[in-house]
Amino acid sequence: MAIKKSQIEKWIAAQKKHRLSDTHVQMARELGLNPDKLGKIDNHKQEMWKAPLPEFIEEIFYNTSLIL
């Protein structure tokens, strides 16, 4: 499946905004996350119960890969 240029640009912007590594972006893309909605699951240090976004992506990525 080809990825449109606009979608790649959205991922680049989300990577800079949320300070994600290339690996975290790849994991998020494989999980099917929407780059426009990463802000909703990002911890803004206001909700102490939330994990930081990179840790959250890793956790759900590895937990779903164990199921498959």
N, C-alpha and C positions, 0 to 999 in steps of 0.2 A: 504494500500500500504506500503510495507516494505521500509525502508530507508537503503541504503547501508552505510557501515562503512566509506567509503571514503567521502561520502556526509556529514556525521556527523562531520568528521574531518575538512572539509572545513568550516562548520558553526562555529566550535569551534575557528578555526584560524581567521575567519572574526570577531567573537565576541571580541577576544582579540585585533585585529588590530584596529577596529573601536570603541572600548570601549562601546559595547552594553550590555544591561542587558539581562537576560534570557527572560524576557517578550518581549523585542524588537526583539530578535531572533525568538521567537515563532510567533510574528506578521508578521515578514518578511517572514518566512516559509509559513505561511497560505496565504500570498499574492502571493506567488510563485516567490519571488525575488531570483535572482541568487547570491550566496555568493561571487563568483568570480568577480562580476560586481558592488559590493557595493561601491567601490572606485570611480566610475564614478559619483555617486550621492551624495557622501560625500562632505561636505563643508570643504575645507582645509584652511579656513580663508582668501582665496584670492578672493572669489566671495561673496560679502556681501549680494547679493540678495538671496542666497541659505540658506535654513534652515539647522540647524545641522541634521545629519542623524537620530538620535533617534526621534527628533520632526517630521521629514519628514515621517518616518515610521508610527508614531502614527497618523498623519494627514490623510494619505491615507488609513490606516486601518479603522479608525472611519468613514471616508467619504464613503468608500465602504460598510461598514456594515450598514450605514443608507439607502443606496440605496436598499440593499437586504431586 
